[in-house]
Amino acid sequence: MLKAMLKAMLKAVMLAMVLATGGNAFAQTPGHGGEDHSAHGQAAPVNAVLLDRQLGELRAGIERYRDFNVAKREGWTKFGDEEPLMGAHYSPPNGPDYVHGDALDFSRPNNLIYMTIGGKKVLTGAAFVVRIAPGDPVPEGFEGSADRWHVHDFVAAVEAAVEERPIIGWLANAWLDDTYRKKDDNRGRLAMVHVWATEPNPDGVFADAHRVLPYIALGLPRSHAEGASVEAARGVHLALKRGCEETLDGRLWIATATGEQSRRIKLACATAAKRVRAVLGAGPARLDPAELNAETEAAWRELDAFIGMTLSADQKRRIAMMSEHGEDHGGH
């Protein structure tokens, strides 16, 4: 029973870290959202042929997983719900376990990303996760400076998640001892890059999130997402069948939200989702995309502000420990 609790907690922490892409109330810290390497001085010339070859290796390596049943047969395991502007991450049963200094095998990502669209699991992309130690730069990764690596401190995140859970905390610290401390493996920070290799992303193949996904998941034309803000796309996601659960549940658990806080926040989310569905009720043919995006952005911002007022500073700090933090890119 205790081991099951620990496993569930670690799964929740990993999910919240890897997918911590919520709005301000969900601890979008300065630097959150990945590191744009081109910001560090003048970007080096990009070898477009090499980059195309690397992306081609990735697409070829994951092509068979367009059929979700193949991934399922091979043992890829989901570690959380589908997330707004992301989908669900799946990890393989046998690595690869990339660590600092390893050369990436571009044909072997250690995450696949699926989104339910039209009742089917659609492969939207992949992700590479590399374990690094404090002081290590993010990996060189793909050719050029467009790949946006971000870093999560897994050990610090686990410690934050168990602050008010003494029994799980005891188990978690024992697990951290066995996994890192006793083995002198201090690579408890996770450098990660998303690659939208199979579902075109208007913000680029290495963008942190995919704001088109909730639109097509609702059966809306891809063009309705043109010009939409990330906040508008998050509002659209609320209208999905499990939109509020996917937006809230993991982060409220990490925050150790009280029953009353959770009730109030979930009620506010249900109200926001109803507001979005009312706009969608006109149907795709009669829907004005500008009106839709204005309403969904307003709905998200109001919900986000309410969450910010409802959670304490300490609860938001715990969520912030899951968030992404930009890092200096050593070689670019």
N, C-alpha and C positions, 0 to 999 in steps of 0.2 A: 504494500500500500504506500509506504513512504517513498520507495523508489519510483513508483508510478507518479506520485506528486512531484518529485524532483524532475522526472522526465517531462512532465507537462509544463513545469515552470521554465525549464531550459528551452523548450520549444517555443513558449510564449515570448521569452526574452529574445531569442534569435529572430523570431518573426518581427517583433517590434523594432529591433535594431535594423534589420536588413530593409524593412519597408517603412521606416519612420519618415513618412513624407507628408504628414498632416500640416495643417495651417498653424498660425501663431500659437494658439492655445495648446497645440500638440508639440510645442517645443521646437519650432523651427528656428534654430539658433543661428547667429551670425556664422557664415561659413557653411551652414547646412545646405545640402543640395549638391555636393560634389565640387571637385576642384577643376576649374577650367585652366588647363595648363598654359594656354596661350596668354593668360594674364601675367605670367612671370616673364616680363621682358618681351623682346621681339621673338615671335614664333619662328622656329626653324622651318626651312622649306620642306614641304611634305612630298614624299615619294608616293605619288598617287597609285602607281602600279603595284608597289609593295602593299599599300593599305588595301587595295582591291583584292590582292591575293590572300591577305590575312582574313578579310571578311568572307572571301570565297571558301577558304578552308573551314571557317566556322559554319557557313551555310551548308556545305557538303556534309560536315560532321553531324549536324542536327537534322538533316533533311528527313531521315526516317522517323523522327519524333513528331513530325506533323500529324502522324497517326498516333493519337494519345495512347491507344492500346499497346503500341510498341514500348513506349516508356513504362507503362504499367507492367508489362510482362518482364521488362528488364529490372524492375524493382526501384524505379525512381519514386521517391516519397515526398508527398506534400507536407510542408511544415507550417501551415497556417491557412486562413481563409484567403480568398481573392481580395486584393487590396485596391483602393481607389487609384486609378491611373497606372495600374501595374499588372494586376493578375496575381496568380498564385505561383510561388517559387517551389520547385521540386529539386531534390538533391539525389545523386546517384548512390547506389549501395556501396560502391568501392572507389571512392575518390573521383577525380584526383584531389589530393590535399596539397595545394600549392603553398609554399612558404617563401619568405624573402630570399631573393637570389635565384629562384627557379625560373627557367624559361617557360613561358606559357605555350602549351600545345593548343593552338587556336581551334583545332578540331574537337577539343575536349573541354568544354565549359563545365564547371561544377554546379551550375544551376540552369534549369530550364524554366521558362515563364509561360504559363497558360492562362487564358481568359475564356470564360464561358460566353460564347456568342452564338445566338440562335440555337441554344440547347446543346452545343458541342464545345469540347475543349479545343481551343485554337491556340497553336503555338505562336506567341507574339515575339519571342526573343529568348535571349540567354543572358547569363551573368557569369563573371569570373570573380572568385573570392580568393584572396591571398592573405595568409596569416603573416603578420609582421610584428616586430618588437618595437618598444618605444625608441624613437630616434631614427627608425628606418624610414626611408622615403617610400612613397607609393611606387608601385611597379612601373617599369617603362611601358609595358602593355603594348598597345597597337602603335603602328607607325604614326608619326605626327603628334600633335598636341590636343586633338579634339576629344580624345577619350577622357571622360570625367570620372576620375577615381575619387572615392570618398572613404572615410575610415570610421569604424565603430570600435570602441573600446569594450570588448566583450566581458572582460573580468569586472571592470567598473560597473557595467550595466547589470550583471548578475548581482553584484553587491547592492546596488540601488534597489533592485526588484525585491530583495528579501529583507529590507530594513525593518519592516513591521511584520515579518513572517518568521518567527524564531525557529520553528521546527524545519521548515523548508530551508531557512538560512543555514542551519547546521549541516544539512545534507548538501547544500550547494557549496559551502566552503570545503567540505570533505571532497566533493567532486573536483573543485578547483585545485585542491592540493594534489590529488592523484593525477589530474590531467596536465597541470602546468607547474606548480610550485615544486613538488618533489622531483619532477623530471627535469628541473631547471630549463623548462621550455617557457620562455617569457613572451612567446609570440601570441599574445592574447588580444591583439588588435586585428580587425578584419578590414582589409582594403578591398574595395569592391567597385566594379564597373558594370553597368547595364549595356547590353548591345541589342538593339531592336532590329535584328537581322531578318526577320520573317514577316513582320507587319510594319509597313512604312510609317515612319514617325516624322511629321512635319518639322519637328524641332531638332532633328538629326538622329543618326543611328546610335549615338552615345548619350542621348538626352537622359536626364535623371528619371523622368516619368513620361507617360504616353497619354496625353490629354485627349486623344481621339477615341480611346477604348470605350469609355462609358457611352459615348454617342452611338457607336456601332453596336454595342451590346444591347442598346434599347431599340435597335432597328432604325436609327436615324441616319440620314445621308452623312457620309464623311465630311461633306462640305459644310455642315452645320457647325463643325468645330473650328472652321477657319476664323482666325482672329479672336477666338475665345481665350480668355485668361485661364490660368491654372485653377483659380478659385471658381470660375464658372464651370469648368469641367468637374471639379469636386462636387459642386452642387448638382450637376447632372447625375453623378454616381449615386446620390442619395435616392433617386427614383427607382433604382434597381431593386429587385425583390429583397435582397439582404443588404441593401446599401448602408443602412444605419449600423447594422451589426458589424459589417466589414470596416466601417469607419471608426467605430467606437470601442468595441469589446476588448481587444488586446491592450489598448492604451489605458483604458479605465482600470484594467486588472493591474497593469504595471504601476499606475498611480496609487493603487490601494484606495480607490474611490469608495466612499461609504454607500450603503444601500440607498439613502436619500439622494445623494449626489448623482448616482447612476440613474435613479428613477427620473430626476428632473432633466438630466442631460438627454436621456433617451426620449423623453416626451418632447423636448425641444427639437430633437432630430426628426421625430415623426412628423412634427408640425412643418418643418422645413421640407421634408420629402413630399408631404401633401401639397405644399405650395408649388413645388416643381412639377408634380404630376398634373396639377391643374393646368399648367401652361402646356404640357405635353398633350393634354386631352384634345387639343384642336386637331391633332393628327399631323403626320409629316408633310402632307401636301399643303396644308393651310398654315403651317407653323412658320412664324417669322424668326429666323435664326438670331437676329439681333435682339429681339424681345426675349427669346428663350435665354440667351446668354446673360442678358442684363438681370433677369429674374433669378437665374440659378446662381450667379455671382453674389447677388444680394442675399439670397437664402443662405449660402455658405458663410458669408461674412457675419451675418447675424448669429448663426449657430456657433461659429468659432468664437465670437465675442462672448456669448453666453457661457460657453465652456470655460473661457478664460476667467470669467467672474465667479464661476462656481467652484473651480478647483483652487486649492491653496497653493501658495508659492512652493511649498515643499513637494506637493504632488506634481506640480509642473516641472520641478527640478528632477524628479525621478524619471519622468518621461523624457526630459532633455538628455539624460544619460544614454538613451537609446539612439539618439539622433546622429546624423552624419556630420562629420567635420572635415572641412577641406584640409589638404596637406600639401606641402611643397613637393613638387615632382622633381626627383633628384637629377634625372639626366636630360630632360627636355630643355 
